[in-house]
Amino acid sequence: MTWTVARARACQVDSRALVAGLVETIWLFVRGSESVRLIRASTPEGRARLLVYGPGNTQATHEFEDGSSCTARQSELERELVAGGFTLEQFTDRRGGSDRRSVQRDTPERRRN
């Protein structure tokens, strides 16, 4: 994967839009020299926010009452991007916290045999 200066600049995020929001997941879609970054964040009030950066200098912020509505719109945007020739270049999951399972696994490496 070769990153150009132009692509790196296109991936920069305006932190003012994320104020009072916790970033959960980030998707980077690319098509040639164009890129689109989708950022899903939760707010302290329990709402959800979807930030869209690109292509070019376009930016949009979508507010939702809950995470399910946000995820549905994010999925729609993903389908539109792929149909338009974009491919998923990078995915980052920033959700943190403790393990949510009520019963612990026998091994932490469940995908390795």
Secondary structure, 3 states (H helix, E strand, C coil): CCCCHHHHHHCCCCHHHHCCCEEEEEEEEEECCEEEEEEEEECCCCCEEEEEECCCCCEEEEEECCHHHHHHHHHHHHHHHHHCCCEEEEEEECCCCCCCCCCCCCCCCCCCC
